[in-house]
């Protein structure tokens, strides 16, 4: 299965394991919950999907790599206690709490979240001294003498032996206590994740044309040669930072992340072309509707790979802008609840000072909730940004009430509402601006390429990409409706995919 299918399976398993009966007991007892064993090549996103699952379910996540654990750190250290049995005193060995189990309790204490996932990576690379204890852990969820708390689901991961010399093959008795998911590298699944994480357009454009370069592990006379999903993601972040600093991106830098000479060389050549396309095609002019005829003429005459790169740049910019518009709308919607509470207090006769204190209290509560989720590993980047924006608005509103020296509660509410109304107006203008920019984009593509593959790419992106689809569903887009009806998406999409596969850079 691919990583997306594995994510869904694990997420469903966690939901099932966390189901309770009418008395609040877990339907499947802890000892009967089979841990998931995610078996797949390195760098395909096993850890990333665990973070996503925790964030989406609102539960905690504790991650450990088992490669560095000894018997003592995993099971606890021995110490001597005195016991009396039938009138006789004995010295007995006890064990301190496992570092791993202690981390689970610490997260619960810090976050207030008492359900979560304990994710143990490289589980099949444990030290020889620890290996005999793994069977007990997988069956009874016990490290040493301490059990994993109820409400915590065990998910493990590891690499096949061909990728890691430290791998110890599990026997049948051990395997029979786990649910084994064999995961393969799959570009299409990773691409959806990569777009959500705003990976560099050059990386996605290149891989759209050269999918076979997404994941490679080869043995050469010089040793292992490899390219992984992790390498592409890390390279993407480095490209963004180098561009921000105006630093040259050379093949030697790319080769640090893409450890295959051919792939590093070909991506380096494509990246240079991509940067040239950025200079030649003034992307902002396309969205402003001011692109020159000279640029349009070049687009019409461009080879397929150049047109594909151009569309990638345009679609990436569109997606980022519409995502920000959607985040603005989300923040405004969430601010309605504290404003309603403030309005009710003002109408009930509360003075301005108490309303300012109410806003501060709401900001403190939001910050505390964010800190709890963050300490549990369950706070997504989007929720973090939304939360920060809300805290800032609430604190600034309280500060304005006190700074203005307002006394009357109605006046205090009017002051905060004025600030909220200004945000609404800004969002309205931004939405109108995005509608005009979307119209200009459709006009450019229609003028240059008609109903060709480029228009198919644009309409498809507006259909399947969540941020674009949400914007169009909310505010409408006549251009999208017109071109969507005129295209047979399935058949045309298959033809376009075949053309990309046959592309020779």
Secondary structure by P-SEA (a helix, b strand, c coil): ccaaaaaaaaaaaaaaaaccccccccccccccbbbbbbbccccccaaaaaaaaaaaacbbbbbbcccccccccccbbbbbbbbbcccbbbbbbbbcccaaaaaaaaaaaaccccccccccccccccccccccaaaaaaaccccccccccccbbbbbbbbcccccccbbbbcaaaaaacbbbbbcccaaaaaaaaaaacccaaaaaaaaacccccbbbbbcccccccccaaaaaaaaaaaaaaaaacccccaaaaaaccccaaaaaaaaaaaaaaaaaaaacaaaaaaaccccaaaaaaaaaccaaaaaaaaaaaaaaaaaaaaaaaaaaaaaaaaaaaaaaaaaaaaacccaaaaaaaaaaaaaaaaaaaaaaaaaccccaaaaaaaaaaaaaaaaaaaaaaaaccccaaaaaaaaaaaaaaaaaaaaaaaaaaaaaaaaaaaaaaacccccaaaaaaaaaacccaaaaaaaaacccaaaaaaaaacaaaaaaaaaaaaaaaccc
